[in-house]
Amino acid sequence: MKLSTRSRYGTRLMLDLAQHYNKGPVQISEIAMRQNISVKYLEQLIIPLKKAGYITSIRGPKGGHMIARPPEKIRIGEIVKLLEKKTGMSPCVEDPERCNRTDTCLTHDIWEMATSAAYDKLNTFTLSDVILKRQGV
């Protein structure tokens, strides 16, 4: 599984917001500067995260963005799965109808199990876990 910049940058965005949890809204320009990601790209990432209920936004001069749930309630795998356009290791895992060999293919189950294992592992980490590990706690 190769992660796209969408999921890698989206995870960094969410971790940045998690580090500022309960401190009020964070402006996107501040996140862009800290994470070295363009404001335009972050704006694109915020849309699906907001629709899925991971981010809330406040408009106005003192507005910005905040994570909608506590950092210990948001799993890394959830973010990655939401932002990845391709969620499987093989096209047949994402859409079994694409391949006429899905029912007889000897490797289909392997790719399906490997994809599931990758997401299971990513879901063992919450935003809070990652932040605490980085802080050496």
C-alpha positions in Angstrom: 0.0 0.0 0.0 1.4 3.4 -1.0 -0.1 6.4 0.8 -0.9 9.4 -1.2 0.0 13.0 -0.2 -3.7 13.4 0.6 -3.6 11.0 3.5 -0.1 11.9 4.6 -0.8 15.6 4.6 -4.3 15.1 6.0 -2.8 13.1 8.9 -0.3 15.9 9.5 -3.2 18.4 9.4 -5.2 16.4 11.9 -2.2 16.0 14.2 -1.5 19.7 14.1 -5.1 20.4 15.1 -4.9 17.7 17.8 -1.9 19.5 19.3 -4.0 22.6 19.7 -7.1 20.7 21.0 -9.1 22.8 23.5 -7.1 25.9 22.7 -9.6 27.5 20.2 -9.6 27.6 16.5 -6.4 27.4 14.4 -6.0 29.4 11.3 -5.2 27.4 8.2 -2.2 29.7 7.4 -0.6 28.8 10.7 -1.0 25.1 10.0 0.4 25.6 6.4 3.5 27.4 7.8 4.1 24.8 10.6 3.6 21.8 8.3 5.1 23.3 5.1 2.0 22.5 3.1 0.2 25.0 0.9 -2.9 26.7 2.2 -4.8 25.7 -1.0 -3.9 22.0 -0.5 -5.0 22.2 3.1 -8.3 23.8 2.1 -8.9 20.8 -0.2 -8.2 18.4 2.6 -10.4 20.1 5.1 -13.5 19.7 3.0 -13.8 15.8 3.3 -12.6 15.9 6.9 -15.2 18.5 7.8 -18.0 16.5 5.9 -17.0 13.4 7.8 -17.3 15.2 11.1 -13.6 15.3 12.0 -13.2 19.0 11.8 -15.3 22.0 12.8 -14.8 25.5 11.5 -15.5 29.0 12.8 -15.7 31.9 10.5 -14.5 35.4 11.1 -11.3 37.2 12.1 -10.7 35.0 15.1 -12.0 31.9 13.4 -10.2 28.8 12.2 -10.5 25.1 12.4 -10.6 22.6 15.3 -10.9 18.8 15.6 -14.4 17.9 16.4 -13.6 15.0 18.8 -10.9 14.4 21.4 -7.6 13.3 19.9 -7.8 10.0 21.7 -11.1 9.2 19.8 -9.7 9.7 16.3 -7.8 6.8 14.7 -5.1 7.3 12.1 -6.6 4.5 9.9 -9.9 6.4 9.8 -8.2 9.5 8.4 -6.2 7.5 5.8 -9.2 5.5 4.6 -11.3 8.7 4.3 -8.6 10.6 2.3 -7.2 7.8 0.1 -8.9 7.5 -3.3 -7.6 4.0 -3.6 -8.1 2.0 -0.4 -6.9 -1.4 -1.5 -3.5 -2.8 -2.3 -5.0 -4.0 -5.6 -7.8 -2.7 -7.8 -9.7 -5.9 -7.3 -9.8 -5.3 -3.6 -11.3 -1.8 -4.1 -13.8 -3.0 -6.7 -14.1 -6.8 -7.3 -16.3 -6.1 -10.3 -13.3 -4.7 -12.1 -11.6 -8.1 -12.4 -13.2 -11.1 -14.0 -10.8 -13.4 -12.1 -11.8 -12.3 -8.6 -13.7 -15.6 -7.9 -10.9 -17.8 -9.1 -7.8 -15.7 -8.5 -5.3 -17.3 -6.1 -4.0 -13.9 -4.9 -7.2 -11.9 -4.4 -7.7 -13.1 -0.8 -4.0 -12.3 0.0 -4.4 -8.7 -1.2 -7.7 -8.3 0.6 -6.2 -9.6 3.9 -3.1 -7.5 3.5 -5.2 -4.4 2.9 -7.3 -5.2 6.0 -4.2 -5.8 8.1 -2.7 -2.5 7.1 -5.8 -0.6 8.1 -6.1 -2.6 11.3 -2.6 -1.6 12.2 -3.2 2.1 11.4 -6.3 2.0 13.5 -4.3 0.9 16.6 -3.0 4.5 16.7 -5.0 7.5 17.7 -3.9 11.1 17.2 -3.2 11.3 20.9 -1.0 8.2 20.7 1.1 9.7 18.0 1.5 13.0 19.8 2.4 11.3 23.1 4.9 9.0 21.5 6.6 11.9 19.8 6.8 13.7 23.2 8.4 10.6 24.6 5.6 9.8 27.0 
